[in-house]
Each structure stands twice: as C-alpha cells, then as structure tokens.
C-alpha cells in the first residue's frame, strides 16, 4: 500500500458507510480477525461494513485511489484461510448486505444480497412453498456471498449441484469499483463468456459479490431417510447405483460413514449412541425425496433394500419412522465432524475422485497412512454421490500431537499423490485460500495455471482483490 494519511483515509470511508460501520481498533475488530482453524493470524488496517452495493463500489474506488487491497469476509466460516488479511489491508464485511430483494415463484428464483445467511434464504424459500437446496453444517452463520465465492457444496450436491449450479446470476463490484449486474434470472443466455462463473469460486480475487439470483425448487412432499450398514467398502458404489435406479434418481443424500466415526460420536455425544447393535465397517446415510405424494414411497425403498440385502450389498438397515428419527440420523452425520476434535490432533483433506474410484482411494490411502504414521486413525467420510471424501486422519492413541502434525507434509504428499493418480482434485468444496495455495502449481497443470493468472491480471491488474489467495502474489 502507498503511504497514506490514515486518519484522512478512514474519515473518507466513514463518509461513505457511516462512522459506526468503520472499525479500526479494540474488541469490535476481533471477530473479523479470527480464523476458523487457528492456522493463520489476521490483521487489518480497518474493517468496513457497507450497507449497499453502491457503498461497496465507492469504498472500492477509494481503495483503488490509495492503492489499498481489500479482503472480503462473509460469515467467516471458511476452512482454508480465504479471509485472512494483513495489517495494510482493509477487511470488507458483507454482513449488512442482507436483504432478500425478490422471490419469484413463477420463475422459481430468489434474488438475495451477499450477506444473507444461508439458513435465512432457505426459510424465505420455504415460506413460499419452495426449496433452496444448498445445505451445509455452517448454514446458520455462513453467507450466500461466501458460499458462491467458494462454490460451496454440502450434502445435497449429488441431486442439485454445487453453489455454482444453483446460481442464475451475479451482481459484483469489480476492482476498479464498477458494478457488474446480471440478476435477470435467465436459465439460457448464450451471448458469450459466462462471466458469473469467473466470480463464482474465485474467493473474492476478481471482485466482491454483492447479490445473486438463485434457483428454487418444488418442496418435497415425501421423504425417506435411512442408515444402512455395509458388509464391506466395495459395496458402496453398487448400492448407490442400485438405489439410484430403484428410486428413479430421487436420492438427495448418500453419505459414507466409517465405524470409527460412529465410535467417536458415541463416545463424546451421549445423545448419539451407536445406531446398530453390532459394529459394521461402513455405513451410509441415505435420503430420498419426492415432490409428489406417493403412499408407497417408503415401501418401494424398503423393497429395494431387501433386494440389495439378497445380493450381499447390505448387512442391516434402519429406516426412520418419523421426522424426529430422520433428523436424529442427519444430526449424527453432523456430530461426526465435532467428535473428531476430542480425539487429539487431526490432519484434514477435502478431496474428490471419480465416484467409481472412491473405494480404491480409501484403501490405498489407508495403506499409505499406516506406512507413514503407524497407528494413525483414518477418518474418511462424505459425499459418495459426487465423489467428495473428507479424508481426515486422527493422531495415534497416546501419541504426541506435535510429532503427529510434523508428519503432515509427508501425509499430504501421499494422500494427494493418490488423488492425482486417480484423476481427482485436492479441493472439492472448501476452496484454496491460503491453506492450499502451494498445491495449485503442483497439481493444476501449467496451461490451466497460465490461464488463471491471465484472467487475474486482466481483471485485477494491480492485485488489490484478496491478494495472495488462490494464486500466489
């Protein structure tokens, strides 16, 4: 940043957004500096909280005039350090951009500002007998702008797609302060480059998303949720395809759960005891939904499970008998993440491979982990239907956390090497941020890397938009 008169600069920001929405010191700044995993330290010159797209634009123009870079922040629920800032940078919070501008039930779309909390968007859709299907563990605090900036996934991706697939249009402020607006809600617009897709997944490095038009869907009228025990990991993909075919492709959730996750959760959350009377190496959480009332919906699902049992693909199954039981099964899946924290240090990976390669990936990775850190406890779980596995590893019981974490580079190389060999991705839904920035040049490919750098240079030639994220400075 150029040498500037900070008091004058801050005063100019106050003139744009109001004095109480410019935070520069004390406890008011602290929440914006916290990083989810405690892996990075964040500092800033000042925090600003604009309340309109025009205010965002004016702030960006002022920062451009003073050659000051901007780090946008939403709900601050990211897991890769994408909102970490330096002391010469401005943090721009989108929390006041929280209006739901329009719900169009005839177009099945909703236009919302970037600071809208995901759960509030879901509720607004539900009030109009519609569904907004993006669903994450952090949906009570994450914001739509951040969901789009990281192309968030979640448990419904296999049926509805990522955040990118749910977006019809974007409004964003570009690095020079100009406003790009495309909120018309069109499902077809074949007039050149799809500019919204440059901004989605860019983690604020090309501009600041201020609003979006999103797809809505009919509400579910029938639903079945089940926990299914498998005899072996090799059963998971044949079972997934069989249930998909038998249900006319109505699966919305198909989550892989290892026995170790059941054990950890039962150990640390007494309200979630092991669901089955005996241990099974693998289980899956399945939800099917229909937009029509079908009295035999659950019965047909039960019949398909019986057929899978006869084929040796299923060892046992629990079908939720009511909404409360279904919610309990879903809560078990969410508690798995928190339960791992009580077992010491863990090393986490958010990878994707072709769906057919999931068993091979998990088996090869387990062998690699045992060679590098004998006794370490692999904790793979996640979204079978879209190939996204959260491959976490807990430290060996009784070991030293620091010694285990020192093995992270070796474990990362081994796991990501297997992912690469299988044609997968080192980041499926969490993004890149600071945490994985060194992996981009290693695994992305030179042509793709050059294209990304060219796009960044063309749109943000002075590198003011969230510098140092996704692409190294």
C-alpha positions as CSV (number, residue, x, y, z in Angstrom):
1,X,0.0,0.0,0.0
2,X,1.2,3.5,-0.7
3,X,2.0,5.8,2.2
4,X,-1.3,7.5,3.0
5,X,-2.8,9.7,5.7
6,X,-4.6,7.0,7.7
7,X,-6.9,9.4,9.6
8,X,-8.0,11.1,6.4
9,X,-8.4,7.8,4.6
10,X,-10.6,6.4,7.5
11,X,-12.6,9.6,7.5
12,X,-13.3,9.2,3.8
13,X,-14.5,5.7,4.5
14,X,-16.8,6.9,7.2
15,X,-18.2,9.4,4.8
16,X,-19.3,6.5,2.6
17,X,-20.6,3.9,5.1
18,X,-21.1,5.9,8.3
19,X,-18.9,6.3,11.3
20,X,-20.2,3.3,13.2
21,X,-19.5,1.0,10.3
22,X,-15.8,1.7,10.2
23,X,-14.0,-0.4,12.9
24,X,-10.3,0.2,13.5
25,X,-9.4,-1.0,17.0
26,X,-10.5,-2.8,20.1
27,X,-12.9,-5.6,20.6
28,X,-15.1,-4.6,17.7
29,X,-12.4,-5.7,15.3
30,X,-11.6,-9.1,16.9
31,X,-14.4,-11.2,15.4
32,X,-13.2,-10.3,11.9
33,X,-9.7,-11.4,12.6
34,X,-10.5,-14.9,13.9
35,X,-9.6,-17.8,11.6
36,X,-11.7,-21.0,11.9
37,X,-8.9,-23.5,12.4
38,X,-6.5,-21.2,14.2
39,X,-3.9,-21.8,11.5
40,X,-3.4,-18.2,10.5
41,X,-3.1,-14.8,12.2
42,X,-5.1,-12.0,10.7
43,X,-4.6,-8.2,11.0
44,X,-6.0,-5.3,9.1
45,X,-5.8,-1.6,8.6
46,X,-9.6,-1.2,9.2
47,X,-12.9,-3.1,8.9
48,X,-15.7,-1.6,6.9
49,X,-19.3,-2.7,6.7
50,X,-21.0,-1.2,3.7
51,X,-24.8,-1.4,3.6
52,X,-25.5,-1.2,-0.2
53,X,-23.8,-2.2,-3.5
54,X,-23.2,1.5,-4.2
55,X,-21.4,1.9,-0.9
56,X,-19.2,-1.2,-1.8
57,X,-18.5,0.4,-5.1
58,X,-17.4,3.8,-3.6
59,X,-15.2,2.0,-1.0
60,X,-13.5,0.0,-3.7
61,X,-12.9,3.2,-5.8
62,X,-11.4,4.9,-2.7
63,X,-9.1,1.9,-2.1
64,X,-8.1,1.9,-5.7
65,X,-7.2,5.6,-5.5
66,X,-5.0,4.8,-2.5
67,X,-3.6,1.5,-3.8
68,X,-5.1,-0.4,-0.9
69,X,-6.1,-4.0,-1.2
70,X,-9.3,-5.4,0.1
71,X,-10.1,-8.8,1.8
72,X,-13.9,-9.5,1.7
73,X,-15.4,-11.5,4.5
74,X,-18.8,-13.1,4.9
75,X,-19.8,-15.4,7.7
76,X,-16.1,-16.3,8.4
77,X,-16.9,-20.0,8.3
78,X,-14.3,-20.8,5.6
79,X,-11.7,-23.6,6.3
80,X,-8.8,-22.5,4.1
81,X,-7.8,-19.1,5.3
82,X,-9.5,-17.3,2.4
83,X,-10.5,-14.3,4.5
84,X,-7.1,-13.8,6.3
85,X,-5.8,-10.2,6.0
86,X,-2.5,-8.3,6.5
87,X,-2.2,-5.1,8.5
88,X,-2.0,-2.9,5.4
89,X,-5.3,-4.3,4.0
90,X,-8.9,-3.5,4.5
91,X,-11.5,-6.1,5.5
92,X,-14.8,-5.5,3.8
93,X,-17.6,-7.3,5.6
94,X,-20.8,-8.1,3.7
95,X,-22.9,-8.7,6.8
96,X,-25.1,-5.6,6.2
97,X,-25.9,-6.6,2.6
98,X,-28.6,-8.9,4.0
99,X,-31.8,-8.1,2.1
100,X,-33.9,-10.6,0.2
101,X,-34.7,-8.5,-2.8
102,X,-37.3,-10.7,-4.6
103,X,-38.8,-14.1,-4.5
104,X,-40.3,-15.0,-7.9
105,X,-42.3,-18.2,-7.5
106,X,-43.3,-18.2,-11.2
107,X,-39.6,-18.1,-12.3
108,X,-38.7,-20.3,-9.3
109,X,-35.9,-17.9,-8.3
110,X,-34.9,-15.8,-5.4
111,X,-32.6,-12.7,-5.5
112,X,-30.7,-12.1,-2.3
113,X,-27.8,-9.9,-1.2
114,X,-24.4,-11.4,-0.4
115,X,-24.7,-11.1,3.3
116,X,-27.8,-13.1,3.6
117,X,-27.3,-16.1,5.9
118,X,-27.9,-19.3,4.1
119,X,-30.5,-20.6,6.5
120,X,-32.5,-17.4,6.1
121,X,-32.5,-17.9,2.4
122,X,-33.8,-21.5,3.0
123,X,-36.5,-20.1,5.2
124,X,-37.6,-17.4,2.8
125,X,-37.9,-20.1,0.1
126,X,-39.9,-22.4,2.4
127,X,-42.3,-19.6,3.2
128,X,-43.2,-19.6,-0.5
129,X,-43.5,-23.4,-0.6
130,X,-40.2,-23.6,-2.4
131,X,-36.9,-25.3,-1.6
132,X,-33.4,-23.7,-1.8
133,X,-31.3,-26.9,-1.5
134,X,-27.9,-25.8,-0.6
135,X,-27.3,-27.3,2.8
136,X,-24.1,-27.1,4.9
137,X,-23.1,-27.7,8.5
138,X,-22.5,-23.9,8.9
139,X,-25.8,-22.8,7.3
140,X,-26.8,-20.9,10.4
141,X,-23.9,-18.5,10.0
142,X,-22.4,-18.8,6.5
143,X,-23.4,-16.2,4.0
144,X,-24.5,-16.6,0.3
145,X,-21.7,-14.4,-0.9
146,X,-19.1,-16.7,0.7
147,X,-21.0,-19.8,-0.5
148,X,-20.7,-18.6,-4.1
149,X,-17.2,-17.3,-3.7
150,X,-16.0,-20.8,-2.6
151,X,-18.5,-22.7,-4.8
152,X,-19.8,-24.4,-1.6
153,X,-21.1,-28.0,-1.8
154,X,-22.8,-29.8,1.1
155,X,-24.9,-32.9,1.4
156,X,-27.4,-32.3,-1.5
157,X,-24.8,-31.8,-4.3
158,X,-25.4,-35.2,-6.0
159,X,-29.0,-34.2,-6.8
160,X,-29.0,-30.4,-7.0
161,X,-25.3,-29.5,-7.7
162,X,-22.8,-27.1,-6.1
163,X,-23.5,-23.4,-5.4
164,X,-22.4,-22.7,-9.0
165,X,-25.2,-24.9,-10.3
166,X,-27.8,-23.1,-8.2
167,X,-26.9,-19.6,-9.4
168,X,-28.7,-17.9,-12.2
169,X,-27.0,-14.5,-12.0
170,X,-24.5,-12.4,-10.1
171,X,-24.0,-8.8,-9.1
172,X,-20.5,-7.8,-8.1
173,X,-18.2,-4.9,-7.6
174,X,-15.0,-5.2,-9.7
175,X,-11.5,-4.0,-8.8
176,X,-12.0,-0.5,-10.3
177,X,-15.3,0.0,-8.4
178,X,-17.5,-0.6,-11.4
179,X,-20.6,-2.7,-10.8
180,X,-21.3,-5.8,-12.9
181,X,-25.0,-6.7,-12.7
182,X,-26.7,-9.8,-14.2
183,X,-29.7,-10.6,-11.9
184,X,-32.3,-11.3,-14.5
185,X,-32.9,-14.9,-13.6
186,X,-32.4,-16.3,-17.1
187,X,-31.7,-20.0,-17.5
188,X,-30.5,-19.6,-21.0
189,X,-28.3,-16.8,-22.2
190,X,-25.8,-17.8,-24.9
191,X,-24.2,-14.4,-25.5
192,X,-20.5,-15.0,-25.0
193,X,-18.5,-15.7,-21.9
194,X,-20.4,-16.8,-18.8
195,X,-19.0,-14.0,-16.6
196,X,-20.7,-15.1,-13.4
197,X,-18.7,-18.3,-13.4
198,X,-15.5,-16.4,-13.2
199,X,-16.7,-14.8,-10.0
200,X,-18.1,-18.0,-8.5
201,X,-15.3,-20.0,-6.9
202,X,-12.8,-17.1,-7.2
203,X,-12.8,-16.4,-3.5
204,X,-13.0,-12.7,-3.9
205,X,-9.9,-12.4,-6.0
206,X,-11.7,-11.0,-9.1
207,X,-14.3,-8.9,-7.4
208,X,-16.8,-8.7,-4.5
209,X,-20.1,-10.5,-5.0
210,X,-22.9,-8.3,-3.6
211,X,-26.0,-10.1,-4.7
212,X,-27.2,-13.2,-6.6
213,X,-30.2,-14.7,-8.2
214,X,-30.6,-18.3,-7.2
215,X,-32.7,-21.3,-8.3
216,X,-35.6,-22.5,-6.3
217,X,-37.2,-26.0,-6.5
218,X,-40.5,-27.6,-5.5
219,X,-40.8,-28.6,-1.9
220,X,-40.5,-32.3,-1.0
221,X,-43.8,-34.0,-0.2
222,X,-42.4,-37.4,0.5
223,X,-39.1,-38.3,2.2
224,X,-37.3,-41.4,3.4
225,X,-34.1,-41.4,5.5
226,X,-32.2,-44.5,6.4
227,X,-28.9,-45.7,7.9
228,X,-27.6,-48.7,6.0
229,X,-24.8,-51.0,7.2
230,X,-22.5,-52.4,4.6
231,X,-20.5,-55.6,4.7
232,X,-17.5,-54.0,3.0
233,X,-16.4,-50.8,1.4
234,X,-16.7,-52.3,-2.1
235,X,-20.5,-52.5,-1.6
236,X,-20.9,-48.7,-1.5
237,X,-20.9,-47.9,-5.2
238,X,-23.0,-50.8,-6.4
239,X,-25.5,-50.0,-3.6
240,X,-25.5,-46.3,-4.6
241,X,-26.3,-47.1,-8.3
242,X,-28.9,-49.7,-7.4
243,X,-30.8,-47.3,-5.0
244,X,-30.5,-44.5,-7.6
245,X,-32.1,-46.7,-10.3
246,X,-34.8,-48.1,-8.0
247,X,-35.8,-44.6,-6.8
248,X,-35.9,-43.1,-10.3
249,X,-32.9,-41.0,-9.3
250,X,-34.5,-39.3,-6.3
251,X,-31.5,-39.6,-3.9
252,X,-30.7,-36.3,-2.3
253,X,-28.2,-37.5,0.3
254,X,-25.8,-40.5,0.2
255,X,-23.2,-40.1,2.9
256,X,-20.4,-42.5,3.7
257,X,-19.8,-43.1,7.4
258,X,-17.0,-45.3,8.8
259,X,-17.3,-47.2,12.1
260,X,-14.6,-45.1,13.7
261,X,-16.9,-42.0,13.2
262,X,-19.8,-43.9,14.9
263,X,-17.4,-44.8,17.8
264,X,-16.1,-41.2,18.2
265,X,-19.5,-39.7,18.1
266,X,-21.0,-42.2,20.6
267,X,-18.0,-41.6,22.9
268,X,-18.3,-37.9,23.0
269,X,-22.0,-37.2,22.5
270,X,-24.2,-39.4,24.7
271,X,-27.3,-38.4,22.7
272,X,-25.9,-40.3,19.7
273,X,-25.2,-43.9,20.8
274,X,-24.2,-46.4,18.1
275,X,-27.3,-47.0,16.0
276,X,-26.8,-50.7,15.4
277,X,-26.4,-53.5,17.9
278,X,-23.1,-54.5,16.4
279,X,-20.2,-52.8,14.6
280,X,-20.1,-52.6,10.8
281,X,-17.0,-51.4,8.9
282,X,-19.0,-48.9,6.9
283,X,-22.5,-47.3,6.9
284,X,-24.3,-44.9,4.6
285,X,-26.8,-42.2,5.4
286,X,-29.4,-42.1,2.6
287,X,-32.2,-39.6,2.0
288,X,-34.7,-39.9,-0.9
289,X,-37.3,-37.2,-1.7
290,X,-40.2,-36.9,-4.0
291,X,-42.2,-33.8,-4.9
292,X,-45.3,-35.9,-5.2
293,X,-47.4,-37.6,-2.6
294,X,-46.7,-41.3,-3.1
295,X,-48.2,-43.6,-0.3
296,X,-45.9,-46.4,-1.2
297,X,-42.7,-44.3,-1.5
298,X,-41.1,-45.8,1.7
299,X,-42.3,-49.3,0.9
300,X,-40.6,-49.3,-2.5
301,X,-37.4,-48.1,-0.9
302,X,-37.6,-50.9,1.6
303,X,-38.1,-53.4,-1.2
304,X,-35.0,-52.1,-2.9
305,X,-33.0,-52.6,0.3
306,X,-34.3,-56.1,0.7
307,X,-33.1,-56.9,-2.9
308,X,-29.7,-55.3,-2.1
309,X,-29.6,-57.5,1.1
310,X,-30.2,-60.6,-1.0
311,X,-27.3,-59.6,-3.3
312,X,-24.9,-59.2,-0.3
313,X,-24.6,-55.4,-0.6
314,X,-26.4,-54.6,2.7
315,X,-25.9,-56.1,6.2
316,X,-28.5,-54.2,8.1
317,X,-30.7,-51.1,7.8
318,X,-32.6,-48.6,9.9
319,X,-35.4,-46.7,8.2
320,X,-36.5,-43.5,10.0
321,X,-40.2,-43.9,11.1
322,X,-40.8,-40.2,11.5
323,X,-39.3,-36.7,11.1
324,X,-37.7,-36.9,14.5
325,X,-35.8,-40.1,13.7
326,X,-34.8,-38.7,10.4
327,X,-33.5,-35.6,12.0
328,X,-31.6,-37.7,14.5
329,X,-29.8,-39.6,11.7
330,X,-28.9,-36.4,10.0
331,X,-27.6,-34.9,13.3
332,X,-25.4,-37.9,13.7
333,X,-23.7,-37.1,10.4
334,X,-23.1,-33.5,11.6
335,X,-21.8,-34.5,15.0
336,X,-19.2,-36.7,13.4
337,X,-17.2,-33.7,12.5
338,X,-17.1,-32.2,16.0
339,X,-16.5,-35.6,17.6
340,X,-13.1,-35.9,16.0
341,X,-11.8,-32.8,17.8
342,X,-11.9,-34.7,21.1
343,X,-9.5,-37.4,19.8
344,X,-6.5,-35.1,19.5
345,X,-4.8,-33.6,16.5
346,X,-6.1,-34.3,13.1
347,X,-4.9,-33.7,9.5
348,X,-7.7,-33.0,7.1
349,X,-8.2,-33.3,3.4
350,X,-11.1,-32.3,1.2
351,X,-10.7,-34.3,-2.0
352,X,-12.7,-35.5,-4.9
353,X,-12.2,-38.5,-7.2
354,X,-14.4,-40.2,-9.8
355,X,-17.3,-41.8,-7.9
356,X,-16.1,-45.3,-9.1
357,X,-12.7,-44.7,-7.6
358,X,-13.8,-44.0,-4.0
359,X,-13.1,-47.5,-2.6
360,X,-9.7,-47.6,-4.3
361,X,-8.8,-44.1,-3.0
362,X,-9.8,-45.0,0.6
363,X,-8.0,-48.4,0.5
364,X,-4.7,-47.0,-1.0
365,X,-4.7,-44.0,1.4
366,X,-5.2,-46.2,4.5
367,X,-2.1,-48.2,3.5
368,X,-0.1,-45.1,2.9
369,X,-1.1,-43.6,6.3
370,X,-0.1,-46.8,8.1
371,X,3.4,-46.7,6.5
372,X,4.0,-43.0,7.4
373,X,2.3,-42.9,10.8
374,X,1.7,-46.4,12.2
375,X,-1.4,-46.4,14.4
376,X,-2.8,-43.2,13.0
377,X,-6.6,-43.4,12.6
378,X,-8.0,-42.6,9.1
379,X,-11.4,-40.9,9.4
380,X,-12.8,-40.8,5.8
381,X,-16.4,-39.7,5.3
382,X,-18.5,-37.7,3.0
383,X,-20.5,-37.3,-0.2
384,X,-20.4,-40.6,-2.2
385,X,-22.7,-39.4,-5.0
386,X,-20.4,-36.6,-6.1
387,X,-17.0,-38.2,-5.3
388,X,-16.1,-35.9,-2.5
389,X,-14.5,-37.5,0.5
390,X,-13.3,-35.7,3.6
391,X,-10.2,-37.8,4.3
392,X,-9.3,-36.8,7.9
393,X,-6.6,-38.6,9.9
394,X,-6.6,-38.6,13.7
395,X,-3.4,-39.0,15.6
396,X,-2.5,-42.4,17.1
397,X,-3.8,-43.0,20.5
398,X,-1.3,-42.0,23.2
399,X,0.9,-40.2,20.7
400,X,2.2,-36.6,20.9
401,X,0.2,-34.2,18.8
402,X,3.2,-32.2,17.7
403,X,5.0,-35.3,16.5
404,X,1.9,-36.3,14.5
405,X,1.4,-32.9,13.0
406,X,5.0,-32.8,11.9
407,X,4.2,-35.6,9.5
408,X,1.6,-33.5,7.7
409,X,3.8,-32.7,4.7
410,X,4.5,-36.4,4.1
411,X,0.9,-37.4,4.7
412,X,-0.3,-34.7,2.3
413,X,2.1,-35.8,-0.4
414,X,1.0,-39.4,-0.1
415,X,-2.8,-38.7,0.0
416,X,-2.8,-36.0,-2.7
417,X,-0.5,-38.2,-4.9
418,X,-3.1,-40.9,-4.8
419,X,-5.8,-38.4,-5.6
420,X,-3.8,-37.1,-8.5
421,X,-3.1,-40.6,-9.9
422,X,-6.9,-41.2,-9.8
423,X,-7.7,-38.0,-11.7
424,X,-9.1,-36.2,-8.7
425,X,-8.9,-32.8,-7.1
426,X,-7.1,-31.7,-3.9
427,X,-10.0,-29.3,-3.1
428,X,-13.5,-30.5,-3.7
429,X,-15.7,-27.9,-1.9
430,X,-13.6,-25.9,0.7
431,X,-11.7,-23.8,-1.8
432,X,-8.0,-22.9,-1.9
433,X,-7.5,-19.7,0.2
434,X,-4.0,-19.6,1.8
435,X,-4.0,-23.1,3.1
436,X,-3.8,-24.8,-0.3
437,X,-2.2,-22.1,-2.4
438,X,1.1,-24.1,-2.8
439,X,-0.9,-27.0,-4.2
440,X,-2.2,-25.1,-7.2
441,X,1.1,-25.0,-9.2
442,X,1.8,-28.7,-8.2
443,X,-1.4,-30.2,-9.3
444,X,-3.3,-27.8,-11.5
445,X,-1.3,-28.1,-14.7
446,X,0.7,-25.4,-16.5
447,X,-1.9,-24.4,-19.1
448,X,-4.6,-24.1,-16.5
449,X,-2.3,-22.1,-14.2
450,X,-1.3,-19.7,-17.0
451,X,-5.0,-19.1,-17.9
452,X,-5.9,-18.4,-14.3
453,X,-3.0,-15.9,-14.0
454,X,-4.1,-14.2,-17.2
455,X,-7.6,-13.8,-16.0
456,X,-6.5,-12.4,-12.7
457,X,-4.1,-9.9,-14.4
458,X,-6.8,-8.8,-16.9
459,X,-9.5,-8.2,-14.3
460,X,-7.3,-7.1,-11.3
461,X,-4.1,-5.9,-12.8
462,X,-3.0,-4.2,-9.6
463,X,-3.7,-7.3,-7.4
464,X,-6.0,-5.4,-5.0
465,X,-8.8,-8.0,-4.7
466,X,-7.9,-10.5,-1.9
467,X,-4.3,-10.8,-2.9
468,X,-2.4,-14.0,-2.1
469,X,-5.4,-16.2,-2.2
470,X,-5.9,-19.0,-4.8
471,X,-2.9,-17.7,-6.8
472,X,0.3,-16.6,-5.1
473,X,1.3,-13.0,-5.4
